[in-house]
Amino acid sequence: MKKLLRRIKILIQRIFTRFASNSQQASPLINSRPRPLETSIPSVSPRWESGLVLVCSQCTNEQSGSTASEDLENWLKSRLKFEGLWGDFRVVSTSCLGVCPRIGVTVVLVSNGSYGNSPCLIVNPRSDRELLYSYIKQNKG
């Protein structure tokens, strides 16, 4: 029993010694500058560097089995492909963007030059198509 108590005492002393030496070093959580996040996640340059067009899929004005947002998304894709701009721009359907207009579809235009100021537009999927398309083309860098 004495040997066991002596071993426990030695182990406790070692723990306290290590703890004391570590506490003298600067703690990474206290009084230190934040370090940049080190990551091994690779980044790439996408083909669609001119812009990303986000079309809310939840803006659903039901029309003959499809929705107004799907129709607008498909029209934009076809138009960009027809004019050879599909690689520069990408049209993507998203889940709800939280704008939820009564009439129209929410569209967000994201480009490298927007610096967080991406326009969020409420578009009539039929009458505003050409206007939206010309707005998208203006963002080509």
Salt bridges, closest charged atoms under 4 A:
GLU73 OE2 - LYS77 NZ 3.14
GLU83 OE2 - ARG79 NE 3.11
GLU83 OE1 - LYS137 NZ 3.34
ASP88 OD2 - LYS140 NZ 2.57
GLU130 OE2 - ARG79 NH1 2.72
